[in-house]
């Protein structure tokens, strides 16, 4: 692998958030976002609300930017400084191995990799910025991030995260102004990992700020473990949309992939002639359905925390139309925290089990291809943003259920 020159801290930061910005552009383009709304991060998460208030938001965003730069951003940084300073005081400092797994995403597939693999890390660094709680990985040392950072690095991160906002005034960076909301956390992780002299980082992020961060650390090479699908499914045109990036990512030496489509896409934006791939096997365990009548149709809904309200409409519609002729199971997403309220539904929260269903209803999850490998079932999809999405789904299911 050729030698990579070290960039400045600010250059590394902007390269990192540009990956995430360009990742979000695919959704903005698909949703035909208004001019200023295209500045907002994570459009897929907030699209339901953007549809209702798009004109209003487009009007006020230019007015919000000065408040963000001079007031909101500094306040956020100060609050996080106090919070993380206090948190770091209660954690005992630990010296870690030079090869780590940075738990900044879903570690489901990482936990299935053979620990005899060369360079397999001995330590998991649990990032406290995740929305969901990290699950300890058996056989590895699990270390809280605040056990490897210190006050000087926290102060240094404050200075950089305040200073970086002025770099957003430059023309190429203005479009990413609101992506500075994670700047303090980014700098803190960046400075901490460089300070610990890490040589090898394993990570389950594909194309976000954490991928950019790890591939910009000094003298560090990255092993990437795919944790979900890389495409966005266009329900209107029935095609898979893949993200494109203006710059290629380097310092990734190996990728564990779930399928050949993912392997091909990784090659399109990762630069390394010696890049190695390994295809992961499904770790799903097929289990029997709970005891029900012999003629009842077994329907599995693949959970999604953002789309849960729509998925509950699906389940209610199913029970209203088919009643005792069906049994519904809801399999939670690994990072899902909200809970269903229908007592008739069978709930599965464990990551690595799947019940033997007749029909699987999915939003387009990475688990779909695993389900197809181990269950002889009919997989149906829906578009929760389409006002006719529910009726179209029920029409398709009606063709499968004959009563």
C-alpha positions in Angstrom: 0.0 0.0 0.0 1.5 3.4 -1.0 2.4 5.9 1.6 -0.3 8.5 2.4 0.6 12.1 3.3 -0.8 13.4 6.6 -3.3 16.3 6.1 -4.0 19.2 8.4 -6.6 18.7 11.1 -9.1 21.1 9.4 -8.6 19.5 6.0 -9.2 16.1 7.5 -12.4 17.4 9.2 -13.8 18.9 6.1 -13.0 15.8 4.0 -14.8 13.8 6.6 -18.0 15.8 6.7 -18.0 16.1 3.0 -18.4 12.4 2.7 -21.6 12.6 4.9 -22.8 15.7 3.0 -22.5 14.0 -0.4 -24.1 10.9 1.1 -27.1 13.0 2.1 -27.3 14.7 -1.3 -28.7 11.5 -2.8 -31.8 11.8 -0.5 -32.2 15.5 -1.1 -32.1 14.9 -4.9 -34.6 12.1 -4.6 -37.0 14.2 -2.4 -36.5 17.3 -4.7 -35.5 19.4 -1.6 -35.8 23.2 -1.8 -32.6 25.2 -2.1 -31.9 25.9 1.6 -33.4 22.6 2.8 -30.5 20.9 1.0 -28.2 22.3 3.7 -29.9 20.1 6.4 -28.2 16.9 7.5 -30.0 13.5 7.6 -32.9 14.4 5.2 -34.1 10.8 5.1 -34.7 10.9 8.9 -36.7 14.1 8.8 -38.4 13.8 5.4 -41.8 13.3 6.9 -41.6 16.7 8.6 -39.8 18.4 5.7 -42.8 17.5 3.5 -45.1 19.4 5.8 -43.0 22.4 6.5 -40.7 22.6 3.5 -41.7 26.2 2.3 -41.5 27.6 5.8 -38.1 25.9 6.5 -36.7 27.1 3.2 -37.7 30.7 4.2 -36.2 30.7 7.7 -33.0 28.7 7.2 -31.0 31.7 5.8 -32.1 33.7 9.0 -31.1 30.8 11.3 -27.5 30.5 10.0 -26.2 33.7 11.8 -27.7 32.5 15.0 -26.2 29.1 14.5 -22.7 30.5 13.9 -22.6 33.2 16.7 -24.9 31.6 19.3 -26.2 28.0 19.0 -23.0 26.4 17.9 -20.8 27.9 20.7 -23.5 27.1 23.3 -23.6 23.4 22.1 -19.8 23.2 22.4 -19.7 24.7 25.9 -22.5 22.3 27.1 -20.6 19.3 25.6 -17.3 20.5 27.2 -18.9 20.5 30.7 -20.6 17.2 30.1 -17.6 15.4 28.8 -15.2 16.9 31.3 -17.3 15.6 34.2 -17.8 12.3 32.5 -14.0 11.8 31.9 -13.3 12.4 35.6 -15.3 9.3 36.7 -13.6 6.9 34.3 -10.3 5.2 35.2 -7.6 5.8 32.5 -6.7 2.7 30.5 -3.8 1.9 28.1 -5.2 0.1 25.1 -3.8 -2.1 22.3 -2.7 -0.5 19.0 -5.4 -2.3 17.1 -9.0 -1.4 18.1 -12.6 -1.7 16.9 -14.3 1.7 17.1 -17.9 1.0 18.0 -19.5 4.0 16.3 -22.3 2.0 14.6 -24.0 -1.3 14.5 -21.5 -4.0 15.5 -23.8 -6.9 14.6 -21.6 -8.3 11.7 -18.3 -7.5 13.4 -19.2 -9.9 16.2 -19.5 -12.7 13.6 -16.0 -12.4 12.2 -13.5 -15.2 13.1 -11.2 -13.8 15.9 -8.3 -15.8 14.3 -8.3 -13.3 11.4 -5.0 -11.5 11.1 -4.9 -8.1 12.9 -8.2 -8.8 14.6 -8.5 -6.2 17.4 -8.3 -7.1 21.0 -10.1 -3.9 22.2 -13.5 -2.4 21.5 -13.7 1.4 22.1 -17.3 2.2 23.0 -18.3 5.6 21.6 -20.8 7.3 24.0 -22.2 9.4 21.2 -24.3 6.6 19.7 -28.0 6.8 20.1 -28.1 3.2 21.2 -26.2 1.4 24.0 -23.2 -0.6 23.0 -23.4 -4.3 23.5 -20.2 -5.9 24.9 -18.5 -8.3 22.5 -17.4 -11.5 24.1 -13.7 -12.2 24.3 -12.6 -8.6 23.7 -11.7 -5.9 26.1 -14.5 -3.3 26.1 -13.3 0.2 27.0 -15.3 3.4 27.4 -14.0 6.2 25.2 -13.6 8.5 28.2 -11.0 6.0 29.7 -8.6 6.9 26.9 -9.1 10.7 26.7 -8.0 13.5 29.0 -8.7 17.1 29.9 -6.1 18.6 27.6 -7.6 16.8 24.6 -11.1 18.0 25.6 -9.9 21.6 25.8 -8.0 21.3 22.5 -11.3 19.9 20.9 -13.2 23.0 22.3 -10.7 25.3 20.7 -10.8 23.6 17.3 -14.6 23.2 17.2 -15.1 26.9 17.9 -12.4 27.9 15.4 -13.7 25.6 12.7 -17.0 27.5 12.3 -15.1 30.3 10.7 -13.7 27.9 8.1 -17.3 27.4 7.0 -17.4 31.0 5.7 -15.2 29.9 2.8 -17.2 29.3 -0.3 -16.7 25.5 -0.8 -17.6 24.8 2.9 -20.7 27.1 3.3 -23.1 24.4 2.1 -22.0 22.2 5.0 -22.5 24.8 7.8 -25.1 22.7 9.8 -22.8 19.6 9.7 -20.7 21.4 12.3 -23.2 20.2 15.0 -20.9 17.2 15.5 -17.6 19.1 15.3 -16.7 18.9 19.0 -17.3 15.1 19.2 -15.3 14.6 15.9 -12.3 16.6 17.1 -12.3 14.8 20.5 -12.3 11.4 18.9 -9.7 12.4 16.4 -7.2 13.9 18.9 -7.8 11.0 21.4 -7.1 8.3 18.9 -4.0 10.0 17.5 -2.8 10.5 21.1 -3.2 6.8 21.9 -0.9 5.9 18.9 -3.4 3.6 17.3 -2.1 1.6 14.2 -5.1 -0.3 13.1 -8.8 0.6 13.4 -11.8 -1.6 12.6 -15.1 0.2 12.0 -18.6 -0.6 10.8 -19.3 2.8 9.2 -19.6 3.0 5.4 -19.7 6.7 4.3 -19.9 9.2 7.2 -17.8 11.4 9.4 -16.4 8.5 11.3 -15.2 6.7 8.2 -13.5 10.0 7.2 -12.0 10.4 10.6 -10.4 7.0 10.9 -9.0 7.2 7.4 -7.4 10.5 8.2 -5.6 9.4 11.4 -1.8 9.6 11.4 -0.2 6.3 10.2 -3.4 4.3 10.7 -4.9 1.7 8.3 -8.6 0.8 8.5 -10.6 -2.5 8.2 -14.2 -1.8 7.3 -17.0 -4.2 8.3 -20.2 -3.6 6.4 -23.3 -3.4 8.7 -26.1 -2.5 6.3 -27.1 -1.9 2.7 -25.2 0.7 0.7 -28.0 1.7 -1.6 -31.3 3.5 -1.3 -34.3 1.8 -3.0 -36.3 4.0 -5.3 -39.8 2.7 -4.9 -41.1 4.8 -7.8 -38.7 3.6 -10.5 -38.0 0.3 -8.8 -34.2 0.8 -8.9 -31.3 0.8 -6.4 -29.7 4.2 -6.0 -26.1 4.3 -5.0 -24.2 7.3 -3.5 -21.4 9.0 -5.4 -18.5 10.9 -3.9 -16.2 13.6 -5.3 -13.1 12.3 -3.5 -11.9 8.7 -3.0 -11.2 7.4 0.5 -7.8 5.7 1.2 -6.1 3.9 4.0 -8.7 1.1 4.0 -6.9 -2.2 3.6 -9.7 -4.7 3.9 -13.5 -4.8 3.7 -15.9 -7.4 5.0 -18.9 -7.3 2.7 -22.3 -8.9 2.7 -22.8 -9.2 -1.1 -21.3 -8.6 -4.5 -23.3 -5.4 -5.1 -21.7 -3.9 -2.1 -18.2 -5.1 -3.1 -18.6 -3.3 -6.5 -19.8 -0.1 -4.9 -17.0 0.0 -2.3 -14.5 -0.2 -5.2 -16.0 2.9 -6.7 -15.1 5.3 -3.9 -12.2 3.6 -2.1 -8.7 3.9 -3.5 -6.3 1.1 -2.8 -4.9 -1.3 -5.4 -4.2 -3.8 -2.7 -7.7 -3.6 -1.2 -8.9 -7.0 0.0 -12.4 -8.3 0.4 -14.0 -11.0 2.5 -17.7 -12.0 2.2 -19.4 -12.5 5.5 -21.8 -15.4 6.1 -25.2 -14.8 7.7 -25.3 -15.2 11.4 -29.1 -15.4 11.6 -30.5 -18.5 13.4 -33.8 -19.7 11.9 -36.3 -20.5 14.6 -39.8 -22.0 14.6 -42.9 -19.7 14.7 -44.7 -19.5 18.0 -47.5 -22.1 18.3 -50.5 -21.2 16.1 -53.2 -22.9 14.0 -52.0 -24.8 10.9 -53.8 -22.6 8.4 -52.8 -19.2 9.8 -50.5 -17.1 7.6 -47.3 -16.1 9.4 -46.2 -12.5 8.6 -42.9 -10.9 9.7 -42.4 -7.1 9.7 -38.7 -6.0 9.6 -38.5 -3.1 12.1 -37.3 0.4 11.5 -37.5 3.1 14.3 -38.1 5.9 11.8 -40.9 4.2 10.1 -42.5 2.5 13.1 -45.7 4.5 13.1 -46.3 3.5 9.5 -45.4 -0.1 10.3 -48.0 -0.1 13.0 -50.6 1.1 10.5 -49.6 -2.0 8.4 -50.1 -4.4 11.3 -53.5 -2.8 12.2 -54.6 -3.0 8.7 -53.6 -6.6 8.5 -55.5 -7.6 11.6 -58.5 -5.6 10.6 -58.7 -7.3 7.2 -57.6 -10.8 8.0 -58.2 -11.1 11.8 -57.5 -14.6 13.2 -56.3 -15.9 9.9 -52.9 -14.2 10.4 -50.2 -13.9 13.0 -47.7 -11.0 12.9 -44.2 -10.9 14.3 -42.2 -7.6 14.6 -38.4 -8.0 14.5 -36.7 -4.9 16.0 -33.8 -3.1 14.3 -30.6 -3.6 16.3 -30.5 0.2 17.0 -34.2 0.6 17.6 -35.3 2.0 20.9 -39.1 2.7 20.5 -41.6 -0.1 21.3 -44.7 -1.3 19.7 -48.0 -1.2 21.6 -50.1 -3.9 20.0 -50.3 -6.9 22.3 -51.3 -9.3 19.5 -47.9 -8.9 17.8 -45.1 -11.3 18.6 -42.0 -9.2 19.3 -38.4 -10.3 18.6 -35.6 -8.0 19.9 -32.6 -10.4 19.7 -30.4 -9.6 16.7 -29.4 -13.0 15.4 -32.7 -14.9 15.3 -35.4 -14.9 12.6 -38.7 -16.8 12.6 -39.8 -19.0 9.7 -42.4 -16.7 8.1 -44.6 -17.1 5.0 -44.5 -13.4 4.2 -41.9 -10.8 5.1 -42.7 -7.1 4.9 -39.6 -4.9 4.6 -38.6 -1.3 4.1 -35.5 -2.4 2.2 -33.2 -3.6 5.0 -29.7 -5.2 4.7 -31.2 -8.2 6.4 -33.4 -9.0 3.4 -30.7 -10.9 1.4 -30.0 -13.0 4.5 -33.7 -13.8 4.9 -33.9 -14.9 1.3 -31.0 -17.3 1.9 -32.6 -19.1 4.8 -36.4 -18.8 4.4 -38.6 -19.9 1.6 -41.0 -16.9 1.8 -42.4 -14.0 -0.2 -40.6 -10.7 0.4 -42.7 -7.6 -0.1 -41.7 -3.9 0.1 -43.5 -0.6 0.8 -42.8 3.1 0.5 -43.8 4.8 3.7 -43.5 8.3 2.1 -46.0 7.5 -0.6 -49.6 8.4 0.3 -50.7 5.3 -1.5 -48.0 3.1 0.0 -50.2 1.3 2.4 -53.0 0.5 -0.1 -50.4 -0.7 -2.6 -48.8 -3.0 0.0 -52.2 -4.4 1.1 -53.1 -5.1 -2.5 -49.9 -7.1 -3.0 -50.5 -9.0 0.3 -54.1 -9.7 -0.7 -52.7 -11.6 -3.8 -50.7 -13.8 -1.5 -53.3 -14.5 1.2 -56.2 -16.6 -0.1 -59.0 -16.9 2.5 
